[in-house]
Amino acid sequence: MSIEVHNISKSYGNFQALKNVALRVESGELVALLGPSGSGKTTLLRIIAGLDMPDPNPDTQVLLSDEDVAGQHVSSRQVGFVFQHYALFRHMTVYDNIAFGLRVRPRRERPSRAAIAEKVHRLLHLIQLENLGNRYPAQLSGGQRQRVALARALAIEPRVLLLDEPFGALDARVRQDLRDWLRRLHDEIHITSVFVTHDQEEALELANRVVVMNEGRIEQIGTPDEVFHHPKTEFVMRFMGHVNLFHGRVESDKAVFGPWELDRHATGQAPGQDARLFVRPHEMDILRESDGRPVANAVVKRIRSAGPYVKVELDLGSGEVLLVELSHDRFNAIQPKVGEQILVGLRKTRVFAEDYVI
């Protein structure tokens, strides 16, 4: 069951939440809509679901398996929707919450009580809460409630599954556990799914493809590797993790960015152009002596060794502070000390001009 939208715009008064968005999600994909608050990702999800309507446009389409449902009510689209704050019925047991969507169907479409019971028990097994069917939502943890919300959405056998920041209300440890569980669940049931998140790590871990949104537009669509390692715009580069930024200018034979001098031809830029150099912390290195790569002098200001990487803050002497991430093995080999002057080198860089990546 594929999802495809064309020419989707949405305004709230003078604020334009979506600006002529087009997107296709292939059958069986798990796709993340990633972006900051106000980027339009939840609005797009709600329009796919039918909870919101796009601005009138004869060219607008919302296709579910090539069927245009743009004019259909949400109840006719057969879409499963999972909200951030569970939206469970507090006065109903877990069992009754999951069964709710089946019980409220018109009589001619309603399964038998035995069929409902069989499906609910199967879903309780799927979400690993087989023994908690008689509990009420208040008796569950946040992670358990979100699993129940997901099971309730799956009970109606939706054509697609839409999730609006499903882990946003949970603490970090529970979020990680549920991410791992949802990825395994998706691999098992293969339902076409779209989830909204502002958490880059969550999108990169879970999704087959990531849709990066900004100010109502799609900035880039690609696999997690593509959007992280090959960002197409400056916004994507900035949003997908910490970066060190240097402003500079391309001259006739070189490009100068603060202390760094790069070969102009390697940047792909024309002479006389302002540009920006971006380097991720793990794509820099600390050296005792130059190895031929561009290097600059820096003073070690702070070292944080807790975690999988050692984070080293460096002062370039101009007031600019760099963040460098080293493996523990590399850090132990160099052994820099706070207050020591060392060399910092570039291993991989990206140069942008006018929001185009080079």
C-alpha positions as CSV (number, residue, x, y, z in Angstrom):
1,M,0.0,0.0,0.0
2,S,1.8,3.1,-1.2
3,I,1.2,6.7,-0.2
4,E,1.6,9.6,-2.6
5,V,0.8,13.3,-2.3
6,H,1.0,16.0,-4.9
7,N,0.6,19.8,-4.7
8,I,-0.2,19.9,-0.9
9,S,-0.3,23.4,0.6
10,K,-1.9,24.4,3.9
11,S,-2.3,27.8,5.4
12,Y,-3.5,28.9,8.9
13,G,-4.4,32.6,8.4
14,N,-1.2,34.3,7.2
15,F,1.0,31.3,8.2
16,Q,1.7,28.8,5.4
17,A,2.5,25.5,7.0
18,L,3.0,23.6,3.8
19,K,4.1,24.9,0.4
20,N,3.3,22.7,-2.6
21,V,4.7,19.5,-1.1
22,A,5.0,16.3,-3.1
23,L,6.0,12.9,-1.7
24,R,5.8,9.2,-2.4
25,V,6.1,6.4,0.2
26,E,6.6,3.0,-1.3
27,S,4.6,0.0,-0.1
28,G,6.1,-1.5,3.0
29,E,8.4,1.4,3.7
30,L,9.0,3.0,7.1
31,V,9.5,6.7,6.4
32,A,10.4,9.5,8.9
33,L,9.2,13.1,8.5
34,L,12.0,14.9,10.3
35,G,12.3,18.6,11.0
36,P,12.2,21.3,13.6
37,S,9.0,22.6,15.2
38,G,6.9,24.5,12.6
39,S,8.4,22.7,9.6
40,G,5.1,21.2,8.5
41,K,5.7,17.6,9.3
42,T,2.7,17.0,11.5
43,T,0.4,19.0,9.2
44,L,1.5,16.8,6.3
45,L,0.8,13.6,8.4
46,R,-2.7,14.9,9.4
47,I,-3.5,15.7,5.8
48,I,-2.6,12.1,4.7
49,A,-4.8,10.8,7.5
50,G,-7.7,13.1,6.7
51,L,-7.7,14.8,10.0
52,D,-6.9,18.1,8.3
53,M,-7.7,19.3,4.7
54,P,-5.2,20.9,2.4
55,D,-5.9,24.3,0.8
56,P,-8.3,24.0,-2.2
57,N,-6.4,23.2,-5.4
58,P,-7.7,21.2,-8.3
59,D,-4.2,19.6,-8.7
60,T,-4.0,18.4,-5.1
61,Q,-3.9,14.6,-4.7
62,V,-3.7,12.3,-1.7
63,L,-3.2,8.8,-3.1
64,L,-3.4,5.6,-1.1
65,S,-2.4,2.7,-3.3
66,D,-3.1,5.0,-6.3
67,E,-6.7,5.8,-5.1
68,D,-7.2,9.5,-4.6
69,V,-8.7,10.0,-1.1
70,A,-8.3,13.8,-0.9
71,G,-12.1,14.3,-0.8
72,Q,-12.8,11.4,1.6
73,H,-13.5,11.7,5.4
74,V,-10.9,10.3,7.8
75,S,-13.3,7.5,8.7
76,S,-13.3,6.3,5.1
77,R,-9.5,6.2,4.6
78,Q,-8.8,3.2,6.8
79,V,-5.7,4.8,8.3
80,G,-4.2,3.9,11.6
81,F,-3.1,7.0,13.6
82,V,-1.0,6.9,16.8
83,F,-0.7,10.1,18.8
84,Q,2.1,11.3,20.9
85,H,0.1,11.3,24.1
86,Y,-1.6,7.9,23.6
87,A,-5.2,9.2,23.6
88,L,-6.3,6.0,25.4
89,F,-9.7,5.8,27.0
90,R,-9.0,5.9,30.7
91,H,-12.2,4.2,31.8
92,M,-11.6,1.2,29.5
93,T,-9.2,-1.7,30.0
94,V,-6.3,-2.4,27.7
95,Y,-8.4,-5.1,26.0
96,D,-11.4,-2.8,25.5
97,N,-9.1,0.0,24.2
98,I,-7.7,-2.3,21.5
99,A,-11.2,-3.6,20.6
100,F,-12.8,-0.2,20.4
101,G,-12.3,0.4,16.7
102,L,-13.8,-3.0,15.8
103,R,-16.8,-2.6,18.2
104,V,-17.9,0.8,16.8
105,R,-18.1,-0.4,13.2
106,P,-21.5,-0.5,11.6
107,R,-23.3,-3.7,12.4
108,R,-23.0,-5.2,9.0
109,E,-19.1,-4.7,9.1
110,R,-18.6,-5.5,12.7
111,P,-16.7,-8.8,13.5
112,S,-18.2,-11.3,15.8
113,R,-17.3,-11.2,19.5
114,A,-15.2,-14.3,19.0
115,A,-13.3,-12.7,16.0
116,I,-12.7,-9.5,18.0
117,A,-11.4,-11.5,21.0
118,E,-9.1,-13.5,18.7
119,K,-7.7,-10.4,17.1
120,V,-7.2,-8.5,20.4
121,H,-5.3,-11.5,22.0
122,R,-3.2,-11.7,18.8
123,L,-2.3,-8.0,19.1
124,L,-1.6,-8.3,22.8
125,H,0.9,-11.0,22.0
126,L,2.3,-8.8,19.2
127,I,2.9,-5.9,21.6
128,Q,4.2,-8.3,24.3
129,L,1.5,-7.4,26.8
130,E,-0.4,-10.7,26.8
131,N,-1.1,-10.7,30.6
132,L,-2.1,-7.0,30.9
133,G,-5.4,-7.0,29.0
134,N,-7.5,-6.4,32.1
135,R,-5.5,-3.4,33.3
136,Y,-6.4,0.2,32.9
137,P,-4.1,2.8,31.2
138,A,-3.3,4.4,34.6
139,Q,-1.8,1.1,35.7
140,L,0.7,1.0,32.8
141,S,4.0,2.6,32.2
142,G,4.4,5.2,29.4
143,G,6.0,2.7,27.1
144,Q,3.2,0.2,27.7
145,R,0.5,2.8,27.0
146,Q,2.2,3.6,23.7
147,R,2.2,0.0,22.7
148,V,-1.5,-0.2,23.5
149,A,-2.1,2.9,21.3
150,L,-0.2,1.2,18.5
151,A,-2.2,-2.1,18.9
152,R,-5.5,-0.1,18.8
153,A,-4.4,1.5,15.5
154,L,-3.5,-1.9,14.1
155,A,-6.7,-3.6,15.2
156,I,-8.8,-2.0,12.4
157,E,-6.3,-3.5,9.8
158,P,-5.3,-0.1,8.4
159,R,-4.0,0.4,4.9
160,V,-1.2,2.6,6.3
161,L,0.1,3.4,9.8
162,L,0.8,7.1,10.7
163,L,2.6,8.0,14.0
164,D,2.9,11.5,15.3
165,E,6.0,11.7,17.5
166,P,5.0,8.4,19.1
167,F,7.9,8.4,21.6
168,G,8.1,12.2,22.3
169,A,6.4,11.9,25.8
170,L,8.8,9.1,27.0
171,D,12.1,9.2,28.8
172,A,15.3,8.4,26.9
173,R,15.7,4.8,28.0
174,V,12.1,3.9,27.2
175,R,12.3,5.7,23.8
176,Q,15.4,3.6,22.8
177,D,13.7,0.4,23.8
178,L,10.5,1.3,21.9
179,R,12.5,2.3,18.8
180,D,14.1,-1.1,18.7
181,W,10.8,-2.8,19.3
182,L,9.0,-0.8,16.6
183,R,11.7,-1.5,14.1
184,R,11.4,-5.3,14.8
185,L,7.6,-5.0,14.6
186,H,7.7,-3.3,11.2
187,D,10.1,-5.9,9.9
188,E,7.5,-8.5,10.9
189,I,4.3,-6.9,9.6
190,H,5.6,-4.7,6.8
191,I,2.8,-2.2,7.0
192,T,3.5,1.1,5.1
193,S,4.3,3.6,7.9
194,V,5.1,7.2,8.2
195,F,6.2,8.7,11.5
196,V,6.9,12.3,12.6
197,T,9.9,13.2,14.7
198,H,12.3,16.0,15.5
199,D,14.9,13.6,16.8
200,Q,17.6,13.0,14.3
201,E,18.9,9.8,16.0
202,E,15.4,8.4,16.0
203,A,14.9,9.0,12.3
204,L,18.3,7.6,11.4
205,E,17.8,4.5,13.5
206,L,14.3,3.6,12.5
207,A,13.5,4.8,9.0
208,N,14.1,3.2,5.5
209,R,14.1,6.8,4.2
210,V,14.1,10.2,5.9
211,V,12.2,13.2,4.6
212,V,13.9,16.4,6.0
213,M,11.4,19.3,6.2
214,N,11.9,23.0,6.8
215,E,9.5,25.9,6.7
216,G,6.8,23.9,4.9
217,R,9.0,22.5,2.2
218,I,11.0,19.2,1.7
219,E,14.7,19.9,1.8
220,Q,15.9,16.4,1.1
221,I,14.6,12.8,0.8
222,G,17.0,9.9,1.1
223,T,18.2,7.0,3.1
224,P,19.6,7.7,6.6
225,D,23.2,7.4,5.1
226,E,22.3,9.8,2.3
227,V,20.8,12.6,4.4
228,F,23.6,12.4,7.0
229,H,26.7,11.9,4.9
230,H,25.6,13.6,1.7
231,P,23.4,16.6,2.7
232,K,22.1,18.5,-0.3
233,T,21.5,21.8,1.5
234,E,23.0,23.9,4.2
235,F,19.9,23.4,6.4
236,V,20.2,19.6,6.2
237,M,23.9,19.8,7.1
238,R,23.1,21.9,10.1
239,F,20.1,20.0,11.3
240,M,21.5,16.5,11.1
241,G,23.9,17.0,14.0
242,H,26.6,19.3,15.4
243,V,28.8,21.0,12.9
244,N,31.8,23.4,13.0
245,L,31.2,26.4,10.7
246,F,33.7,28.7,9.1
247,H,32.8,31.7,6.9
248,G,35.1,32.4,4.0
249,R,35.7,33.4,0.4
250,V,36.9,31.7,-2.7
251,E,39.9,33.4,-4.3
252,S,41.7,32.7,-7.6
253,D,43.6,29.6,-6.5
254,K,42.5,29.0,-2.9
255,A,39.5,29.1,-0.6
256,V,40.1,30.7,2.8
257,F,38.0,29.9,5.8
258,G,39.4,31.4,9.0
259,P,42.6,29.4,9.6
260,W,42.0,27.0,6.8
261,E,43.3,27.3,3.3
262,L,41.9,24.8,0.8
263,D,42.6,24.3,-2.9
264,R,40.0,26.3,-4.8
265,H,39.5,23.5,-7.4
266,A,38.7,21.0,-4.6
267,T,35.8,23.1,-3.5
268,G,34.2,23.3,-6.9
269,Q,33.6,27.0,-6.4
270,A,34.1,29.9,-8.8
271,P,36.6,32.6,-7.7
272,G,35.1,35.7,-6.0
273,Q,32.3,33.7,-4.2
274,D,31.4,33.9,-0.5
275,A,31.1,30.4,0.9
276,R,30.8,28.4,4.1
277,L,32.9,25.5,5.3
278,F,31.2,22.8,7.4
279,V,33.0,20.1,9.3
280,R,31.4,17.6,11.7
281,P,33.2,17.0,15.0
282,H,34.1,13.4,14.1
283,E,35.5,14.5,10.8
284,M,38.3,16.5,12.5
285,D,41.5,15.2,14.1
286,I,44.0,16.3,16.7
287,L,47.7,16.0,15.6
288,R,51.1,16.5,17.1
289,E,52.6,17.4,13.7
290,S,51.2,18.1,10.3
291,D,50.5,15.2,8.0
292,G,49.9,17.2,4.8
293,R,46.2,17.9,5.5
294,P,45.0,21.4,6.3
295,V,45.8,22.1,9.9
296,A,45.5,25.0,12.4
297,N,46.9,25.8,15.8
298,A,44.5,25.5,18.7
299,V,44.5,25.3,22.5
300,V,42.7,22.5,24.3
301,K,40.0,24.1,26.5
302,R,37.9,21.2,27.7
303,I,37.9,17.4,27.5
304,R,34.8,15.2,28.1
305,S,35.6,11.5,27.9
306,A,32.3,10.0,29.1
307,G,30.5,8.2,26.3
308,P,31.5,6.4,23.1
309,Y,33.6,9.3,21.9
310,V,36.0,11.7,23.6
311,K,34.7,15.3,23.0
312,V,37.5,17.9,22.9
313,E,36.8,21.6,22.8
314,L,39.5,23.7,21.2
315,D,40.1,27.5,21.1
316,L,41.5,28.7,17.7
317,G,42.7,32.0,19.4
318,S,40.1,34.1,17.5
319,G,37.3,33.4,20.0
320,E,36.0,30.5,17.9
321,V,35.6,27.2,19.7
322,L,35.7,23.9,17.9
323,L,34.3,20.6,18.9
324,V,36.3,17.5,17.9
325,E,35.2,14.0,18.6
326,L,37.8,11.3,18.8
327,S,37.7,7.6,19.4
328,H,39.1,6.6,22.8
329,D,41.9,4.8,21.1
330,R,42.8,7.9,19.1
331,F,42.6,10.1,22.2
332,N,44.8,7.8,24.2
333,A,47.4,7.8,21.4
334,I,47.6,11.6,21.3
335,Q,46.8,12.3,25.0
336,P,46.1,16.0,24.7
337,K,46.0,18.0,27.9
338,V,43.8,21.0,28.9
339,G,45.8,24.2,28.2
340,E,48.1,22.5,25.7
341,Q,48.6,23.9,22.2
342,I,48.2,21.3,19.5
343,L,47.3,21.0,15.8
344,V,43.8,20.3,14.6
345,G,43.3,18.9,11.1
346,L,40.4,18.4,8.6
347,R,39.6,14.9,7.4
348,K,36.4,15.7,5.5
349,T,34.7,19.0,4.7
350,R,31.7,20.3,2.9
351,V,31.5,23.7,1.2
352,F,28.2,25.5,0.6
353,A,27.4,28.6,-1.4
354,E,23.9,30.0,-1.6
355,D,22.5,26.8,0.0
356,Y,24.0,24.4,-2.5
357,V,26.3,21.6,-1.4
358,I,29.6,21.1,-3.2
